[in-house]
Amino acid sequence: MIDLDPLTVTTIFAMALATYVTKAGGMWVLDRIEISERTEAGLEALPGGIIVAILAPRLVDGDPATWVAAGVVLVVAYKTENVLLSLIVGFVTVLVLRGQAFALV
């Protein structure tokens, strides 16, 4: 049986509750106020901006395999409009270019 530390479990539940309250509260507020088209466009672009902010430093420090895989991800995402498929293809591309393709098997 797994021995769970009560502080760890409490922290995990508190973090889950904080995440839920933040999301639910934000949706509650947005349902009750009128937002401009500009604000709405900004909110719709936010997830993409967050992804770029997370991945950009990795690309700057990345090796050629990382850059090629990033290009492959962009092409697949553009052609298929399927984010999950493009990420999987990018992941496999990095593994193949680094000679670690058999790590999947």
Backbone bond lengths (Angstrom), bond angles and torsions (degrees), N, CA, C in turn:
res aa  C-N    CA-C-N  psi(-1)  N-CA   C-N-CA  omega(-1)  CA-C   N-CA-C  phi
1 M - - - 1.445 - - 1.521 109.79 -
2 I 1.311 116.87 148.83 1.459 122.35 -178.00 1.522 109.55 -85.13
3 D 1.325 115.83 132.05 1.457 121.56 177.65 1.528 108.62 -95.31
4 L 1.335 116.76 110.52 1.456 121.63 -177.63 1.524 110.66 -100.55
5 D 1.314 114.95 131.93 1.453 121.31 176.42 1.533 108.58 -73.76
6 P 1.331 118.95 125.96 1.465 120.87 -178.71 1.529 113.09 -57.74
7 L 1.322 118.26 -35.48 1.467 121.20 178.73 1.525 110.68 -65.02
8 T 1.335 116.89 -40.68 1.459 121.10 178.83 1.523 110.81 -64.34
9 V 1.319 116.80 -46.72 1.466 121.22 -179.95 1.530 110.31 -62.76
10 T 1.331 117.44 -43.86 1.464 121.25 178.77 1.524 110.65 -62.02
11 T 1.331 116.98 -41.73 1.462 121.03 179.39 1.519 111.20 -63.22
12 I 1.325 117.23 -43.13 1.466 121.18 179.35 1.531 110.38 -62.74
13 F 1.327 117.14 -45.66 1.464 119.75 178.85 1.524 111.55 -65.20
14 A 1.326 117.85 -38.19 1.466 121.06 178.47 1.529 110.61 -64.80
15 M 1.325 116.94 -40.16 1.463 120.54 178.27 1.532 110.87 -67.06
16 A 1.314 116.93 -39.63 1.470 120.48 177.38 1.523 110.50 -64.22
17 L 1.325 116.85 -42.53 1.460 120.84 178.62 1.527 111.02 -64.24
18 A 1.321 117.35 -42.53 1.467 121.13 178.97 1.528 110.67 -62.62
19 T 1.323 116.58 -40.38 1.465 120.47 178.09 1.517 110.69 -63.57
20 Y 1.329 116.43 -45.25 1.463 120.24 -179.71 1.526 111.13 -63.82
21 V 1.325 116.79 -45.76 1.469 120.56 -179.00 1.526 110.39 -62.31
22 T 1.321 116.71 -39.95 1.466 120.19 178.96 1.525 110.96 -62.82
23 K 1.325 116.66 -48.07 1.464 119.91 -179.41 1.527 111.66 -66.61
24 A 1.325 116.72 -48.74 1.464 120.52 -178.46 1.524 110.50 -64.24
25 G 1.323 116.70 -40.86 1.464 120.30 178.88 1.513 112.03 -64.04
26 G 1.324 116.45 -41.46 1.458 119.89 177.78 1.513 112.22 -63.47
27 M 1.324 116.69 -41.66 1.472 119.58 178.03 1.520 110.71 -67.49
28 W 1.322 117.07 -37.64 1.466 121.48 179.17 1.528 109.70 -62.98
29 V 1.329 116.08 -45.50 1.472 120.09 -179.90 1.524 110.69 -64.73
30 L 1.331 117.33 -44.87 1.464 119.97 -178.23 1.523 112.73 -65.82
31 D 1.329 117.23 -26.35 1.465 120.19 176.59 1.524 111.80 -72.29
32 R 1.320 117.93 -20.02 1.450 121.67 -173.55 1.523 114.81 -105.79
33 I 1.309 117.18 -4.22 1.460 119.07 178.85 1.517 110.38 -123.53
34 E 1.306 115.54 156.72 1.466 122.07 176.88 1.529 107.78 -92.73
35 I 1.313 116.55 121.61 1.460 118.99 178.96 1.521 109.49 -108.83
36 S 1.320 115.46 149.64 1.460 120.28 -178.44 1.530 109.88 -75.00
37 E 1.319 115.07 165.47 1.469 119.73 178.00 1.524 110.46 -63.63
38 R 1.323 116.04 -35.08 1.460 120.32 179.96 1.532 110.69 -65.45
39 T 1.331 116.57 -43.75 1.464 120.62 178.04 1.521 110.54 -64.11
40 E 1.318 116.66 -42.18 1.463 120.76 179.29 1.530 110.99 -62.41
41 A 1.332 117.07 -41.19 1.460 120.65 177.98 1.526 110.39 -63.93
42 G 1.325 116.54 -39.38 1.459 120.47 178.23 1.515 112.00 -64.49
43 L 1.324 117.04 -41.38 1.462 120.82 178.93 1.522 111.41 -66.73
44 E 1.325 116.99 -34.34 1.460 120.11 178.67 1.525 111.50 -71.51
45 A 1.340 117.17 -30.13 1.465 120.96 -179.48 1.524 112.31 -84.08
46 L 1.314 118.00 -13.23 1.457 122.21 -174.08 1.531 114.26 -57.99
47 P 1.339 120.78 -45.98 1.471 119.24 -179.90 1.526 112.88 -58.77
48 G 1.317 117.48 -41.23 1.458 120.44 177.59 1.519 111.88 -63.76
49 G 1.323 116.24 -39.35 1.463 120.72 178.28 1.516 112.09 -64.46
50 I 1.311 116.24 -37.70 1.465 120.34 178.55 1.526 110.15 -66.42
51 I 1.322 116.99 -42.43 1.464 120.56 179.14 1.526 110.29 -62.49
52 V 1.331 116.73 -43.14 1.470 119.98 178.93 1.526 110.16 -63.53
53 A 1.328 117.69 -41.28 1.467 120.92 -179.81 1.528 111.66 -63.64
54 I 1.314 116.86 -32.16 1.460 120.23 179.04 1.534 110.86 -78.36
55 L 1.326 117.23 -41.13 1.458 120.60 -173.09 1.527 114.01 -86.11
56 A 1.323 119.07 -26.92 1.465 121.28 -176.05 1.527 112.85 -56.38
57 P 1.334 119.96 -47.09 1.476 118.16 178.32 1.525 113.15 -61.87
58 R 1.320 116.69 -33.86 1.478 119.68 177.70 1.525 110.46 -65.95
59 L 1.336 117.04 -38.30 1.459 120.03 179.06 1.523 111.57 -69.62
60 V 1.318 117.23 -39.13 1.459 120.35 179.94 1.523 110.60 -60.67
61 D 1.318 116.97 -41.07 1.459 121.63 179.87 1.530 112.91 -90.84
62 G 1.325 117.28 3.47 1.458 120.73 -172.37 1.513 114.08 -78.94
63 D 1.315 113.70 159.98 1.459 121.90 176.25 1.535 109.20 -86.14
64 P 1.324 117.82 174.99 1.472 119.74 179.86 1.539 113.63 -56.83
65 A 1.336 117.21 -34.68 1.469 119.62 178.57 1.525 110.48 -61.74
66 T 1.313 116.33 -38.40 1.463 120.37 179.20 1.523 110.80 -65.32
67 W 1.334 116.65 -42.73 1.462 120.64 -179.72 1.528 111.50 -66.43
68 V 1.318 117.06 -42.22 1.472 120.07 178.62 1.526 109.67 -63.99
69 A 1.330 116.80 -44.25 1.465 120.24 179.69 1.528 110.52 -62.57
70 A 1.332 117.65 -38.68 1.469 120.18 177.68 1.528 110.44 -62.14
71 G 1.321 116.48 -41.02 1.468 119.79 176.55 1.514 112.19 -63.72
72 V 1.320 115.91 -41.72 1.470 120.53 177.93 1.530 110.27 -62.23
73 V 1.329 116.59 -42.33 1.468 120.71 178.57 1.524 110.25 -59.90
74 L 1.330 117.18 -44.68 1.466 120.39 179.68 1.524 111.97 -61.81
75 V 1.326 116.28 -43.41 1.468 119.85 -179.49 1.526 110.82 -65.30
76 V 1.328 116.93 -47.05 1.470 120.34 -179.36 1.529 110.63 -64.06
77 A 1.329 117.02 -41.87 1.464 120.06 179.19 1.523 110.84 -63.67
78 Y 1.331 116.93 -40.08 1.465 121.17 179.43 1.526 111.47 -66.59
79 K 1.321 115.95 -43.64 1.474 120.37 -176.37 1.525 112.55 -73.60
80 T 1.347 117.28 -40.11 1.466 119.86 -172.83 1.525 113.78 -103.43
81 E 1.341 117.03 -19.33 1.464 122.29 -174.10 1.537 111.26 56.25
82 N 1.325 115.80 31.30 1.452 121.87 179.95 1.532 108.09 -119.32
83 V 1.314 116.57 105.31 1.457 121.42 -175.57 1.521 111.27 -65.10
84 L 1.322 117.25 -44.75 1.464 120.44 -178.41 1.526 111.18 -61.26
85 L 1.321 116.78 -45.82 1.466 120.21 178.86 1.525 110.59 -61.59
86 S 1.320 117.81 -42.86 1.466 119.65 -178.86 1.522 111.52 -65.24
87 L 1.326 118.36 -37.46 1.463 120.84 177.85 1.528 111.64 -67.51
88 I 1.319 116.47 -40.18 1.472 119.95 178.16 1.528 110.16 -64.59
89 V 1.334 116.86 -44.62 1.465 120.41 179.07 1.530 110.17 -63.30
90 G 1.329 117.70 -39.74 1.459 120.88 177.63 1.513 112.32 -64.12
91 F 1.314 116.84 -42.03 1.463 121.86 177.94 1.523 110.86 -61.19
92 V 1.319 116.56 -47.51 1.467 120.87 179.62 1.528 110.06 -64.99
93 T 1.324 117.77 -37.65 1.463 121.48 178.40 1.523 111.21 -60.37
94 V 1.324 117.14 -45.95 1.467 120.80 177.83 1.520 110.45 -60.09
95 L 1.322 117.08 -45.25 1.470 119.80 -179.56 1.523 111.91 -62.35
96 V 1.316 116.59 -42.79 1.462 120.26 -179.20 1.532 109.82 -65.66
97 L 1.320 117.77 -45.66 1.465 120.99 -177.60 1.527 112.23 -67.69
98 R 1.296 117.16 -27.73 1.466 119.67 177.94 1.531 112.35 -91.85
99 G 1.320 116.38 2.88 1.456 120.85 177.07 1.521 113.11 74.29
100 Q 1.324 117.27 24.57 1.464 121.26 -178.86 1.528 111.50 -115.25
101 A 1.311 116.21 24.93 1.462 120.18 -175.65 1.513 111.96 -61.88
102 F 1.319 117.25 -27.76 1.462 119.05 -178.36 1.521 111.75 -78.48
103 A 1.318 118.13 -4.08 1.473 121.36 175.96 1.522 110.33 -68.00
104 L 1.317 117.22 -20.79 1.473 120.93 179.30 1.515 111.96 -76.09
105 V 1.326 117.07 -27.44 1.458 121.24 -173.79 1.504 111.15 -86.40
